[in-house]
Amino acid sequence: MATKRPDGNLPLELTSFVGRRHELAQARRLMTQARMLTLTGAGGVGKTRLALRVAADVRRAFRDGVWLVDIAPLSDGESLAPAVLDALGFRDESPQRPDSGLVELLESRQLLLLLDNCEHMPMAAAVLAGKLLGAAPGLRILATSREALGVEGECVFTVPPLALPGHGRSTASDEALTLFAERAAAVQPDFALGDDNEPAAELCRRLDGVPLAIELAAARVRVLSVAQILDRLDDRFRLLVNRRHTTVPRHRTLRAAIDWSYDLCDPAERALWARLSVFPGEFGLEAAEQVCSGGEIATEEVFDLLVGLLDKSILTRSERAGRARYRFLDNIRAYGHAILVDSGEEPELRRRHRDYSLGLARRARDEWFGPDQARWVTRLQHEKDDLRTALEFSLGEPGEAHAALEMVTSLWNYWLFAAGSFGEGRRLLTRALEAAPEATPVRADALWVAAWFALRQGDVDAALPLLSECHDLALRLDHPGALTCATHFSGLAAHLKGEHREALALLLEARERYLADGDQAGGWMTLFHLAIVHSALGDRDQAASSAGECLAMCEGLSAYLSRSNALWVAGLSHWFQGAHDRAAALVKKGLDVMRRHDDRWGVAESLEVLAWIEAAHGREERAATLFGAAGMVWRSIGTVTPGLRPFTDFHNICQTRVRGALGASAYMSAFQRGAGLSLDQAVDYALDVDRGSSAERPRPSVLTPREQEVAELVAQGLSNKEIAARLVIAQRTAEGHVEHILTKLSLSSRVQIATWFTTHGR
């Protein structure tokens, strides 16, 4: 039995949800009366937490799930629609504008969209919300903002602070006191309220019941008594009364709590707090060390200072793929950013942040075609907010557009094949080319990448002038790498126009150039395209030879993700030879890898070829279901046409024959059944996986065959096999190859592996 369709992306609650019974009931009631509900209120009052709980409570009412979009990390209104697409699990790979594609994708769906932190770009949020609500009758929007957005039909609910304790003994309705007690116990396990709760109650009253302020105060019980916290906070409020008479009281309360936390930090912690605010969202230790060290903060001191900020609840910590990640709550980041601006360091920190992101892009480019592909996909996904922020800085700062040009170009593999989005990549590259018109080697490279993006979207007319300019510029600058790529993708353009002989000549020329330059990444892709062109020409043996060489190259370098695409083209070549069973085996072998790394283009192409194979075996109902599933995946990336445009005839002939064999009604029933599957369900159906639950489904190894042998040897040689097995499981999901396991093992185990390498080689 297949698993259910994903029902959203709401995060798990990591701390208890306190109180809010009345507000929850009121918000749920209002959501039944209006298609858009906006929760407003002061910073730190708990709008996001309340919205998340409301969304979780009403999740079952929405057939297509509940989806969270955090607007806080975004830097401009143009990035809002792509961010919504990304959060919904759709891919921005259509040539049309993202907001138009989003309208088409949502018009038939029934879902709740939670737009969080709309105050960062209220106009853009309001325009997009109004457009979506007008076109998608099954859509509901829940938003959080410090002010109403002014969307037609919007219902506004102002979130109050938590209920405050009265004087004397606490009651069950004392939400603020309960929150303080629970958070204090989390940092000081022996903390408990006693018979006399008046100091804690008074503290909550002085903090106006603002949850963020209360949580910041509670973090201090590790080092201070409640009475001491109250005394120090009283000092802070007296200063505020004298200095900020015009401040809104509740904002003054939050400012006091953050001011007080800031005063408790030592000078180096304060400096790091301000510098870290340059990160738009989560960040890792390496990024913090590279961007924020310097001056009074040595690189080796950053870790200890991070620990200090964590201890004071200035930062929060999470874990992604086995690596610690840190972030600020929005108000605390804004506080640090204001200090950074006042210090005059912001331009330099933003440039250092951009340089870090550019360095990351360069490393991803250089290391892509090899054993670290899966690791890079995961890492770049985690760093996407930083990459977008760095790109926007470079595009908006005079004289810096060349860096944006190089960054987008360096990440072309990510945009095209991994969890990126080449629709977004193409738009960013177009802006960068316009902003940096100088004749440079980086521009020459950017031109062929821009042409490749256009060809991927079937826009041959747009690609040809880009390739012509790239060719001429590469000759003028004596840039052989760009000249080879211009030749390569001119061959692909010819193929897409149906000029297969010209395409073959150009691709063979590019292949020879790649070999001469030792460019293996370009070499494998040329072989991939040669296999397709040979197939289109009917040169079946040549197609199989090119596909086999492509697959061998990927396997030889442990290029795990590229290998899944090579398996697909090898399967395609066997299909043209009439070896249908072998073709199906090869395509299926790469399909689960594509699914797990969100290569939807590859998934759709694989489902398409498997539909042809099922039809050839006379299994028309399965073929029709796979056609429907392929169409569902194509739509999720913003297109309704297969990526195999030169093979459209095969699709049409096969689909017509299947419809004729089943009859129109039965065909449509099977097709719609496939179209109604989730991506996971579609892949499971194609792989003949029948799973009662996701926990029962075996996870294929992401290790190469050689690395799997090593991992098995390790597991057999250790006295504690369970530990070894867990290491393998953890590392294959986090890192993608076995070298990272070795550092975790005993000396005797490493000796065993060294002996194995000596005997077998690698």
Secondary structure, DSSP 8 states (H G I E B T S, - for coil): -------B------S-----HHHHHHHHHHHTT-SEEEEE-STTSSHHHHHHHHHHHTGGG-TT-EEEEE-TT--SGGGHHHHHHHHHT----SSS-HHHHHHHHHTT--EEEEEE-GGGSHHHHHHHHHHHHHH-TTEEEEEE-SS----TTEEEEE--------SSS--TT-HHHHHHHHHHHHHSTT----S--HHHHHHHHHTTT-HHHHHHHHGGGGTS-HHHHHHHHHHHHHHHHHH-TTS-HHHHHHHHHHHHHHHHS-HHHHHHHHHHTTSSS-B-HHHHHHHH-BTTB-GGGHHHHHHHHHHTTSEEEEEETTEEEEEE-HHHHHHHHHHHHHHT-HHHHHHHHHHHHHHHHHHHHHHSSSTTHHHHHHHHHHTHHHHHHHHHHHHHSTT-HHHHHHHHHHTHHHHHHSSS-HHHHHHHHHHHHHH--S--HHHHHHHHHHHHHHHHTT-HHHHHHHHHHHHHHHHHHT-HHHHHHHHHHHHHHHHHTT-HHHHHHHHHHHHHHHHHHT-HHHHHHHHHHHHHHHHHHT-HHHHHHHHHHHHHHHHHTT-HHHHHHHHHHHHHHHHHHT-HHHHHHHHHHHHHHHHHTT-HHHHHHHHHHHHHHHHHTT-HHHHHHHHHHHHHHHHHTT-SS-S-GGGHHHHHHHHHHHHHHH-HHHHHHHHHHHHTS-HHHHHHHHTT---SSGGGS-----S-HHHHHHHHHHHHHSS-HHHHHHHHHHHHHHTSSTHHHHTTS-HHHHHHHHHHHHHH--
